Amino acid sequence: MGTSKPHKGAGHRKRLRDKFLESGLSGFHDYEIIELLLSLATPRKDCKAAAKKALEQFNSLQGVLEAPQEKLCEIKGIGPVNIFGIKLIKAVADRYLEKKLINKNPIHNSKELIEFLNHTIRDKERECFKVIFLDAKNRIVSTDILFKGTLTSSSVYPREVVRIALNQHAAALIFAHNHPSGDPEPSPEDISITRRLLFACKVMGIIVHEHIIIGDNSYFSFADHGYITRMNKEYETQSNQLQDGQYDRE
């Protein structure tokens, strides 16, 4: 009874795995990382060409990890089975970074927060609005993407944000969203949405600490640029004016 021949690339794949076990990803090309991930669910097939094509198609390792399944499957050599490794590693990394933040104060661990946001929303093709829920001691309770698509006043619902925050027993919130263009500067719409959200939360006694816009290897902090402080003052001024008007009528 004859023995089956090793598939093309079997020796190369073993060398990649041995290299990784010996020194991690140091010295690996991005296409070799993709190749390893594809090989997890492709036991008898050379994945190098498909990995290189995926990197060419999506421009970067991050782009491949974030690519929709249907787009990945359009590449020759990649199908519904062997995208398993790519999607698994991305989901595991997201969970790992989130777990590192849970029960920590992000105000004192801003580096880890930015790392988490960069990994989870930076390379999305559409804008994603993420909310980070904090308890009374400013420790992270959970995180969630609440809205997707172009963010406008009609697509982000303060009532929904407040409802979920109350269900989470959150005392404070941090907002974050990405700019697929790569430029993190806030648009007038971003500023308007932040004001509406902050005012809605203030009514319910929920503090808004921050809104972070993630760009291409850069970010914009509403708190650092004074927006959050100014919006809080604006809310207090309007509240006082309403109270004064009510007293005058009485």
C-alpha positions, 0 to 999 in steps of 0.5 A: 500500500503506497504512502501519500506524497507530502503536499506542495509547501508542506516543508515550507509550512513546517519551517514557518511553524518552527520559526514561530515557536522558536521566536514568535512573529519576529522577522515574519513578513505580513503575508507569512502571518496570513499564510499561517492563519490560513493553514490552520484550516487548510491541512493539505494546501499551499497557502502562500499565493493566497496570503500574498493576494489577500495582502495585496487586495487589502493593503495591510495585515490589519486590512486582511483581519478586518476584511468581510468574509465575502470579500476574503472568499473572492480571493483564489485559494481562500474559502469559507473554511480556511478563513477560520484562522483569520477570523478566530485570531481577530476575535481572540485578540479583541477579547484579550484586549477587552479583558485587559481593560475590564475593571480598570480605570481607563483614565489612568490606563489611557495607553491600553484604552487607545490600543484597544480602540485601535485594534477593534475599530480603527480599520473598519470600513464603516464608522463604528460608534463604541461606548465604554461603560464605567462604574462609580469608581470609573472602572470599565464594566463593559464595551459595546459597538452600538451604531454602525455606518456614517454617524449623523444626528439621525443615526445615533440615538441618545435615548438608546445610549442612556437606556443601555447605560442604565441597564449596565448600571453605568455611572459614566461613559466614554464614547469612541468612533473611527474615521475610515478616512484616517483623519481623526479631526472631528466634523461639525456633526461629531461635535453636535452628536457629542453635545446631544449625548452629553446633555442626555446623559447629564439629565440622567445623572450619567457622566461623559468623560470622553469622546475619542475619534480613532484615525490612522495611527492617530486619535482626537480626544474631545476631553484633551481639547477642552470640548467636554469641559465646555459642553458641561459648562454649556449644559449647566448654563442652560439648566440655570437659565431654565430654572431662573425662567421657571422661578420668574414665572412662579 
